[in-house]
C-alpha cells in the first residue's frame, strides 16, 4: 500500500514499508549503474554527506501512484576548486519544449512521453568524490566505509 504522507526524515520513512521499498529501489538503481564503490575513508579528503528526498508521484487526478525516494549529496559541503570545478544540471526550458513540439507538428513527427525511473549523467570526473553511506542503510560491515 502506498503512503499518502511524505516523510520528513529517514526515521519516519523506515517506519513505512512503501518508503523502505522506494529507498531500496533507488539504491538498486545506483548499484545497477555502478555509480560508486565502497572504499576506506581517506584521511585527506572531504567526505560529502547524503540526504534522502521523499516525494509522492501523482497522477492527473491528484492520486498517489508511486512513492519516490532519491538519494542526493549535500552539495553545500563541497568546496569549489577542491571537490568540483564546475556544475551542470540539465533542465529543459519551456521555450525549448515549445520549439520542439512546433517542429514536430510541422514535420509530422510522432512525439512520445515517458517517465524515467533513474537518470545518470555519464560525465568523466577529474576530481575524486567521496560520499557518506546513506542514512538508514549500511552497505558494508564497516560503517566507516565511504
Legacy VTK file of the C-alpha trace (Angstrom):
# vtk DataFile Version 3.0
C-alpha trace
ASCII
DATASET POLYDATA
POINTS 146 float
0.000 0.000 0.000
1.352 3.414 -0.955
1.865 6.049 1.687
-0.006 9.321 1.208
2.270 11.250 3.578
5.788 12.273 2.544
8.169 11.581 5.438
10.281 14.421 6.806
13.166 12.182 7.886
14.701 8.749 7.379
13.446 7.773 10.833
9.872 8.409 9.658
10.434 6.701 6.300
11.763 3.434 7.699
8.543 3.025 9.694
6.605 2.611 6.433
7.238 -0.395 4.165
6.317 1.535 0.991
9.019 4.146 1.656
11.592 1.463 2.542
10.786 -0.199 -0.789
11.245 3.156 -2.588
14.648 3.668 -0.917
15.702 0.124 -1.822
14.714 0.741 -5.461
16.872 3.879 -5.523
19.859 2.008 -4.086
19.308 -0.838 -6.565
19.477 1.642 -9.463
22.658 3.189 -8.057
24.242 -0.263 -7.786
22.973 -1.321 -11.226
24.587 1.758 -12.797
27.858 1.125 -10.926
27.743 4.654 -9.565
30.014 4.013 -6.611
32.481 1.670 -4.969
32.855 1.411 -1.205
36.361 2.307 -0.038
38.030 3.100 3.299
37.525 6.724 4.364
40.504 8.801 3.158
42.047 10.994 5.835
42.983 13.832 3.476
39.715 14.186 1.503
36.420 15.952 2.139
33.600 13.416 2.505
30.200 14.742 1.437
27.104 13.738 3.360
23.989 12.308 1.761
20.332 13.062 2.252
17.139 11.259 1.303
14.454 13.269 -0.509
10.938 11.796 -0.411
8.193 12.686 -2.895
4.824 11.256 -3.852
4.255 10.936 -7.599
0.680 11.837 -8.507
-1.493 11.002 -11.489
-3.590 13.581 -13.334
-6.362 13.208 -10.717
-4.004 14.026 -7.847
-3.923 10.467 -6.509
-0.642 8.970 -5.288
0.635 6.403 -7.802
4.194 5.948 -6.512
6.403 6.797 -3.558
9.750 8.086 -4.827
12.932 8.278 -2.738
16.050 9.996 -4.092
19.486 9.863 -2.525
21.241 13.196 -3.039
24.590 14.635 -1.999
24.709 17.582 0.351
26.358 19.826 -2.230
26.716 22.735 0.177
29.505 20.770 1.914
31.661 20.896 -1.219
34.454 23.412 -1.736
34.926 24.911 -5.215
38.339 24.091 -6.645
38.781 21.131 -4.283
35.665 18.976 -4.666
34.500 20.376 -8.016
35.444 22.815 -10.753
32.049 23.368 -12.367
28.441 22.290 -12.003
25.882 21.295 -14.598
22.196 20.500 -14.249
20.388 19.649 -17.474
16.984 21.322 -17.441
14.603 21.677 -20.366
13.359 25.235 -20.704
9.728 25.757 -21.669
10.801 27.674 -24.805
12.838 24.656 -25.965
9.900 22.297 -25.382
7.549 24.591 -27.343
10.051 24.832 -30.202
10.482 21.050 -30.247
6.708 20.449 -30.312
6.164 23.084 -33.024
8.865 21.499 -35.186
7.418 18.019 -34.571
3.939 19.180 -35.653
5.331 20.995 -38.702
7.285 17.922 -39.815
4.558 15.440 -38.879
6.696 13.618 -36.306
5.202 11.445 -33.600
6.093 12.557 -30.092
6.086 10.172 -27.147
6.232 10.963 -23.459
7.925 8.706 -20.934
8.708 8.647 -17.254
12.347 7.958 -16.415
12.929 5.986 -13.220
16.560 6.997 -12.821
18.762 9.270 -14.868
22.523 9.309 -14.560
24.914 11.638 -16.291
27.883 9.758 -17.620
30.430 12.533 -17.388
34.038 11.844 -16.571
35.030 13.399 -13.255
38.519 14.755 -12.848
38.127 15.028 -9.078
37.728 12.172 -6.630
34.381 12.482 -4.865
33.644 10.687 -1.611
30.189 10.476 -0.032
28.839 9.003 3.182
26.846 5.793 3.170
23.117 6.575 3.029
21.222 7.092 6.282
19.174 4.047 7.199
21.253 1.677 5.058
24.668 0.347 5.945
26.109 -1.031 2.717
29.089 -2.816 4.276
30.042 -4.426 7.566
32.330 -1.451 8.224
30.277 1.740 8.827
33.365 3.936 8.214
33.485 2.951 4.545
32.564 5.742 2.103
LINES 1 147
146 0 1 2 3 4 5 6 7 8 9 10 11 12 13 14 15 16 17 18 19 20 21 22 23 24 25 26 27 28 29 30 31 32 33 34 35 36 37 38 39 40 41 42 43 44 45 46 47 48 49 50 51 52 53 54 55 56 57 58 59 60 61 62 63 64 65 66 67 68 69 70 71 72 73 74 75 76 77 78 79 80 81 82 83 84 85 86 87 88 89 90 91 92 93 94 95 96 97 98 99 100 101 102 103 104 105 106 107 108 109 110 111 112 113 114 115 116 117 118 119 120 121 122 123 124 125 126 127 128 129 130 131 132 133 134 135 136 137 138 139 140 141 142 143 144 145
